[in-house]
């Protein structure tokens, strides 16, 4: 069973198709709270995975969960104050069955 919470509405379903996506975010994405914001949104939405800064100024992240929920998180990041994403690269990955948390990598 999987629980999704969107602000006030809570949906509980057992028939959700899980996906895993790897992202690279470019733009003003470091030193603006991107990892912190991503971490808290992912936890709130019940996603698993991780987020980390790269030495080239980009941010890398992996999200696992329902496709609509991941898309919602990405849309929220695009409209977060101080964050300015000007390019996103994305690829689908194999779901990790036993991943059960979201974290910040350093």
C-alpha positions as CSV (number, residue, x, y, z in Angstrom):
1,X,0.0,0.0,0.0
2,X,1.2,3.5,-0.8
3,X,0.1,6.7,0.8
4,X,0.2,10.1,-1.1
5,X,-0.5,13.3,0.6
6,X,-1.2,16.5,-1.3
7,X,-1.6,19.4,1.2
8,X,-5.0,18.4,2.7
9,X,-6.1,15.4,0.5
10,X,-4.7,12.0,1.4
11,X,-5.0,9.1,-1.1
12,X,-4.2,5.6,-0.2
13,X,-3.8,3.0,-3.0
14,X,-2.2,-0.4,-3.5
15,X,-2.3,-0.4,-7.3
16,X,0.3,2.3,-7.9
17,X,2.9,1.8,-10.6
18,X,6.3,2.8,-9.3
19,X,8.9,4.4,-11.5
20,X,12.5,5.7,-10.9
21,X,14.0,8.7,-12.6
22,X,17.4,10.3,-12.6
23,X,17.6,14.0,-13.0
24,X,20.3,16.7,-13.7
25,X,19.2,20.3,-12.9
26,X,21.1,23.2,-14.3
27,X,20.7,27.0,-13.7
28,X,20.7,28.7,-10.3
29,X,20.3,25.5,-8.3
30,X,23.2,25.7,-5.8
31,X,23.3,27.9,-2.7
32,X,19.6,28.6,-3.0
33,X,18.1,25.8,-0.8
34,X,17.5,23.4,-3.7
35,X,18.6,20.3,-1.9
36,X,16.8,21.3,1.3
37,X,13.6,22.1,-0.6
38,X,13.8,18.9,-2.7
39,X,14.4,16.8,0.5
40,X,11.4,18.2,2.3
41,X,9.1,18.0,-0.7
42,X,10.1,14.4,-1.5
43,X,9.6,13.3,2.1
44,X,6.2,15.0,2.3
45,X,5.1,13.3,-1.0
46,X,6.4,9.9,0.0
47,X,9.1,9.6,-2.6
48,X,12.4,7.8,-2.1
49,X,15.8,8.6,-3.6
50,X,18.4,11.2,-3.1
51,X,19.7,14.6,-4.1
52,X,23.3,16.1,-4.3
53,X,25.3,19.0,-5.6
54,X,27.8,18.4,-8.4
55,X,31.1,20.2,-8.8
56,X,30.0,21.7,-12.1
57,X,27.2,23.7,-10.4
58,X,24.4,21.4,-11.3
59,X,22.3,19.3,-8.9
60,X,21.7,15.6,-9.4
61,X,18.7,13.7,-8.0
62,X,17.0,10.3,-8.2
63,X,13.3,10.0,-7.4
64,X,11.3,6.9,-7.0
65,X,7.5,6.8,-6.7
66,X,4.4,7.3,-8.7
67,X,5.0,9.3,-12.0
68,X,2.4,11.9,-11.2
69,X,3.9,12.6,-7.8
70,X,7.4,13.0,-9.3
71,X,6.0,15.3,-11.9
72,X,4.3,17.3,-9.2
73,X,7.6,17.7,-7.3
74,X,9.5,18.8,-10.4
75,X,6.8,21.4,-11.1
76,X,7.0,22.7,-7.5
77,X,10.8,23.0,-7.8
78,X,10.4,25.0,-11.1
79,X,8.2,27.5,-9.2
80,X,10.1,27.8,-6.0
81,X,11.4,31.3,-5.0
82,X,15.2,31.8,-5.5
83,X,15.6,28.6,-7.6
84,X,16.0,29.2,-11.3
85,X,16.1,25.9,-13.4
86,X,17.0,26.6,-17.0
87,X,17.7,23.0,-18.1
88,X,16.6,19.5,-16.9
89,X,18.0,16.2,-18.1
90,X,16.0,13.1,-17.2
91,X,16.3,9.4,-17.7
92,X,14.2,6.4,-16.5
93,X,16.0,3.8,-14.4
94,X,15.1,0.4,-12.9
95,X,13.0,0.6,-9.7
96,X,14.9,-0.3,-6.6
97,X,12.6,-2.6,-4.6
98,X,14.1,-2.0,-1.2
99,X,14.7,1.7,-1.3
100,X,12.6,3.2,1.5
101,X,13.8,6.7,2.3
102,X,14.9,10.0,0.7
103,X,18.2,11.6,1.6
104,X,20.8,14.3,0.7
105,X,24.1,13.1,-0.5
106,X,27.3,15.0,0.2
